[in-house]
Amino acid sequence: MGDVTGIDRAGSLKEAVGRYGIWSIGLRAEDAARRGELAEAAAELEELGFGAVWLGGSSTVRHAVPLIEATSHLIVATGIQSIWQYEAAETAAHFAELEKTHPGRFLLGLGVSHAKMAQEYRRPYSAMVRYLDALDAAGVPAGRRVLAALGPRMLELSRDRAAGSHPYLVTTEHTARARGILGDAPLLAPETKVVLDRDPDSARATARETLAFYLELPNYTRALAQFGFTEDDFADGGSDRLVDALFAWGDDDRIRERLESFHAAGADHVAVQVVHGGPRDALPRDAWRRLAELLR
């Protein structure tokens, strides 16, 4: 039946998701045998005080169900669902079904992905507009979706046709610019990465293992170039300057200060991805506990 709370009952989306959430590919596992493990992890994240979890990769509504069923008020969001991979009609049908049993618990994050990852990739902005039109026609409220917006046009679309934006792999400077475009009301929930390591060399090495993949995707490098980063910054897994702009690392005070800087730049909510050097689909629960402690 209905839950203790949800987006609508909290009074606003910003209140429902809170200041911090967890971004994780591991929480969207396809293996049915892991449902119990995922449910237990989600329940603990709720108990630790995180307001939302963001399911990494191209997740969809069905990936959110076991986490929502295991919790009472945690918001579960896709971070981010590719519009090329899931049809709008299918998404809307699953959304409506989930709303009947767990109203206000799911937030639909949408993105246009990347040319290297979608054969149909063409005119991504127009494709997103058509997808939103289809969701409107099927009754999915604009207030229950956010867009992975990097550039100005997609940020404007996030403002006008969604509840806000969930940009990935961005700096605090991007957050400040995004807030200026969105205005005060829409949700701005950037993703950022944390390496719980005090040593500069090993922390940056761990960061580069993750960053190298994204530096092969032009959408990200073009966006970063708008803030003064050059080809030299993108070489060899990323310069120290680039790594330090995209990853929080160091002692607790330094990490806390770095995460708070996104709020100072205009973020309402920060989706934190713990980067640990292990398999990306692992659940770094000890690290999540430490993160919760340093954010208290």
Buried (B, 14 or more C-beta within 10 A) or exposed (E): EEBEBBBBBBEBBBEBBBBBBBBBBBBBBEEEEBBEBBBEBBBBBBEBEBBBBBBBBBBBBBBBBBBBBBBEBBBBBBBBBBBBBBEBEEBBBBBEEBBEEBBBBBBBBBBBBBBEEBEEBEEBEEBBEEBBEBBBEBEBBEBBBBBBBBBEEBBEBBBEBBBBBBBBBBBBBBBBBBBEBBEEEBBBBBBBBBBBBEEEEEBBBBBBBBBEEBBEBEBBBEBBBEEEBEEEBBEEBBBEEBBBBBBBBBEBEEBBEBBBBBBEBBBBBBBBBBBBBEEBBBBBBEBBEBBBEBBE
